[in-house]
Amino acid sequence: MSLSGSILLVGEGNFSFSASLSQSRSEAAGGGITATCLQGQDEALRHEGAAESIEIINRGTVLFEVDCTKLGECAALQGRAFDRVVFNFPHCGRKSGVKKNRELLKSFFLSCVQVLAEGGEVHVSLCNGQGGTPADHPTREWHNSWQVAAMAAEAHLILTDVHPFQREKHQSYKCTGYRSQDKGFHVEKALLHVFTRSLPYTAAQAIVMEEAVEGETIQYNVPAELSDYIFRGFLCSGSVHPVRLAQDFLLKRLAEKWSVSMTMETFPLLLTAKQLQMCCHEVDATHYYWIELLQKDRECTDTRSENLKPACCPNVDPEREGGIYVLRPSLLPQAEELLTKKEESIKDAGISSLLFGMSGLVFRNVSINPWALPSFHELVLRGVFPSACNPVTLHGQMLETLLAPYGVSLVSEQGGLCLTAQPMGLVGRVFASNAGDDVPHVSITVCLNLDLLAVLLFSLPDWRLLWSHDPRFLKQFTLRPSPGKAFRPLSLFPEHISFDISFWTGLTWEERKFHVVVREASCGTVEQVKLVDRFSHPDLSQTSYCYRLTYRSHTHALSHTQALQFHKQLESLLSSRLQVTIR
């Protein structure tokens, strides 16, 4: 435990821990110690050694009759904020069961955040097995534990560290209070759990974009579930985001064999249907985000409020309904024209060791599963090489050599090579666009998913961490660590929370739209959607669906209460947008 800053200790029995801590602190530590207990002074002094311990806490404050579940109501603590709030071996007293002790923890956490400073920590020491986390050995069954991380999540706290309770550093500490007696708890293998505040969830926002696409200025709404992916700047110059670090790592290593030139041009996020037809054959058309255009009302004379009218329906089929714009599912269409011109100059100059590249954000309207990314950063590299050197194999093997230490392997497919890794699957492709027996030069294209590669290179447990707004995430990459350095999770052991949702639909049902609404309503916390039941009513021309949704977050505190709130919001959105009847 850090000894600096202001420290509030609650639930003290004989004050021996507070005394030990007071003796360990230097005068330069600052902040002081405030030690509290639930009992009145006379009752507290009956504990063996309590009077002596209170004497030792000479530079601190001792308060009696302080209920740790009502700290905000304590007059002596009004207006104060502590850097550490410490609760050692909490217990309701006597033969209370796990449910009562869970409630004690929950009430304490909800109370302590009222006196916790920004950036402060909450320290809770528990006997081995009580916490219900994988750090306990042996681990109790979840229902038989105190579920300390879940109780803290109710107060928007995340578990950031767990380590052994260092009894040896507090030799004078006498643990008491077991079953309301002067009898100590079993502190062997006890664990200290450290909690910090979680950032609040960011609700989906309405974003209107204006871009110039093929000479025409257009306005459109960004789909709400994608609002948090826009304008993040992960690939900007000077960025230390792991996506940028992954790109820099790849380009640096590839530059050892070939010259690499990255374009600095920016391109619109929208593509026309014509551009899509050029070279997006590797992307499933059902994964496109067809865009609803907005059109200014030219007859409106009130310039203070521009009246924007929809020009077409969302999620349109371009062949059936005339939609012509889509959020780019790949950089290939934009790279094609730009890089083809440069390749012509390469051929004319006879250069065969130069790669041109571009990178940026792409979007896929995919179903929810743990490794399906609705938005990610793609790196596209193109070059012209002599056919005789078998350039597809050459580039594929080079990438495999670079990435094999991180679990990436090379797989042959018709027309090229795939780079794959477990458990996410495809992370890149290498293919030739004009291969043939009588072609002297071959145009090679490399497409890489930088987000999934960043997950592999830095051992991230979840791709959603890449989009975290928590400054503690980027802080780990400030010194530009080399790939392979272990990532320290923001939230340890996040809980899986599952809810079922059942509803009636009409004759038609588009599951893709259901996944879109789930992403928006849950703020991206649903990581798995599973169809568990389907029933078609023979008389009503209606079909009932039942889905099981699994909520989990590696970036925020996700309590059962918060997950249920997301689930209720989902029911409301489904009813209003997809016209289903919740069962």
Steps between C-alpha positions, in 0.01 A plus 500: 500500500624848415553697819467843341189717490201505729376164625162411651477171686154364579380209711805509728475278808796552730661764270821294481513523118454877511776524761734285292428709192555821694840378618601409144413837350752780484406859570551572128220259410242774552126471527485322833312196625137497607413179685136417573298226662131420531498468879479781749818603680434306821423178313798542267741548787400160638692338212840378612771754408254757363605778740869451418430501126300821522790664682734404214276666240633831627499693171170359383134513591296235677120500459246280673145402401574527127286270287704404192178456302397862570824695468329784318286561810796525739533865607872467573565385140292767327693677226796263518637279222749220564766353274454156661201344670596178680273227634683199643316170536143630500239283665140553611571326828399176660390219264395719210490330160650597166189693392512734800871558451444572131246762600750645745760531223250650257382758754860583592604555139198721429585698812876533461488653152338804667828572684745367240723748321532501121765243417463349845504131590283275715686216675306199628679207664319166505582152616603256232198380305258771612550734204382255235768593245750274318767649729363287785659157537303288526215689336158467656189449291370840388170473689689415821735800486466865596528604133711800592558626143129482419408686818756773421360534146170612653689814611670536158831368629727260315744249646844616384732292715507198731802399702575318827419682822845591633461402861877508554510877438267558794651294781296673770171440317261271691203403286183480710126491449441141392137438586500824705771373735861593578585200288692552176422394143719255312720749314732239350469531119268798552468734202494877469261619227562845351212685333493823302228704334370402159424757234128544430352341191474714188156483343467479122485842339347645187784612269439678171794476260571713193743367240595552139461175306604506134450876482160506671453634854258285695374476855402185683433354844762270646324189637457556874679180599812626318510847656780414744728379219510831310765773549722298735828568317678177592723518190594867528865601493650471849227268626602235752179304461571125460336502154759758388778307675395183316512685168841653580636157596386344174620782278840516671562130455373493142722799421801282577428312178297742286458875484161598643323826416178585690263753346410805707179569309165477679197334346126516574340229711232452234527301179270495201348176376719535192816510712383194692466296184865560415666285765296426811424145395663360813246677727156345541245747359270433796766662719472840331369804686276661236462864593201728531585828326380833629391777267471870582157645445578755231163670545563574867599862552574473873880459505511463879372144477585290200216259431660171401283250318579133442578422138465123530419232755767355729640153436396519136572246230674700224361285219146487635459844653752718320742561788839618380711565810651272760743540790820354365532132597857497369768742382554300181270708275670826602843340489440359155494828311765672711749218499443389143630836375811462713553144376511626143788728590673207669476288188633785286795548734567128530479500879395173664562550872254776589172467692240776508254501788203663668317436823173611653169413658259253337155378602324161490137440592574165660314288753614523860757248617819539705723557194266678258609863466244751368785743440877452476813650347619341179848520349525450124837461325550473125804437285610371161749213494646265237288188463811284513561573869154362599416824690178377667688222678794731570287762674287242680804325643652830609184592689476155653860529623419835662173391658548130579631581853158654568295204379451588132527226237483496120227308318472455122172586331387529142652815360738574785594450864319562829654603830302348787522479878301344780243575622418796272553333161597707195739792567631563148530394135766507229392466137592593142262699284645414158676167536557293188753277330597758240495812724853630568394710803240426765308755708500382862249615763533451876194572721546488878258551790708727726258475793519122524876512450528754784302260721749223417817709525412643841302206644175690548213286635236680291507716185254742661782620727647676196205740508522578870493867603670416831836684513646206694480293181715728284735570792632146465619581147652843564855364470415314177560148636616233261250230402492214747495711815221380726198730523365580845119468489294799606239276659589161643264204466199679343180307557284343229135600547234329289140597434244351263271708283189365325266672258247452220576623149297529182545299182854627437789525741848640428738381768768741382286797609450332838878489551525869406248596770670274757834677444345842544285419803777319688776756431696215344501285815326200341770263375287199402150456356357150472164391360359252751144453374278575199129428465262585214135532602284306255201737523638849570766522227748599768831357609642501850875531551698454818861618517754470779722807537830489685618831642862562603735798508880516532491880503219601737336383818208283394271414786192282487294818548671676208467199270130476585461869420660442159267204448189705580622767260538232234140389549383857452707555183390170349136589552531847348740430213435145391133488604533177696280400792703419809383185673 
